[in-house]
Amino acid sequence: MPHPRSPWLVPAALILLALIPALAAMARLGDLATGTPTPATDRFHASPIPVTIHVIASTWFALAGAFQFSPGLRRSRWHRWSGRAVVPMGLAAALSGIWMTLTYPAANADGEAVFIARLVFGAGMTAALGLGVTTILGGNVAAHHAWMLRAYAIGMGAGTQVFTHLPWVLLVGAPSEGPRAVLMIGGWLINLALAETLIAKDKRRASPARRKVLTIS
């Protein structure tokens, strides 16, 4: 059994991971509301609706989603009711991200690899959320947890990308097109690798219990 204080460690860590991109996103909204367009922000000022939806939805998904990892809340009605808001926000974040990728002019260092990656991971997050809903409606709790974990891992890519970029920026400077693609994709892959490790661990933990039930019955 986990230590009574430990159930909040994972949500707290996830909130900290989400805070940096969330604060940057809120600053973007403030710039849209009060700032003057610059060459770096002109694309957002020209079409503010997609980025506004993306900022609000992704911030909600990241912060509220973190609490879904609390074992105590998971066993309460809060988990179900919160999930009914988290899933639509996750879909809004993923679909608005795809919308921005397809319609906004690319930033200087965002090449074809980053363009494709954003579409692939955005579509993957959308599919994972959809499968998370359909599996829980079908009563498959384990599959629901797995698909929602994958969706959250993709959605938290921006947080991990801060840390994949930070050493490069400190040691080399702003990354060019090739390194930026590696650092961006690396953030998503790190999260998904961790998610798959946790899913596999849950499966191994459940298998002996299932065998024990079958033996008793």
Summary of the structure (lengths in Angstrom):
residues: 217
radius of gyration: 19.0
end to end distance: 25.5
largest distance: 69.9
contacts: 639
relative contact order: 0.09
helix: 83%
strand: 0%
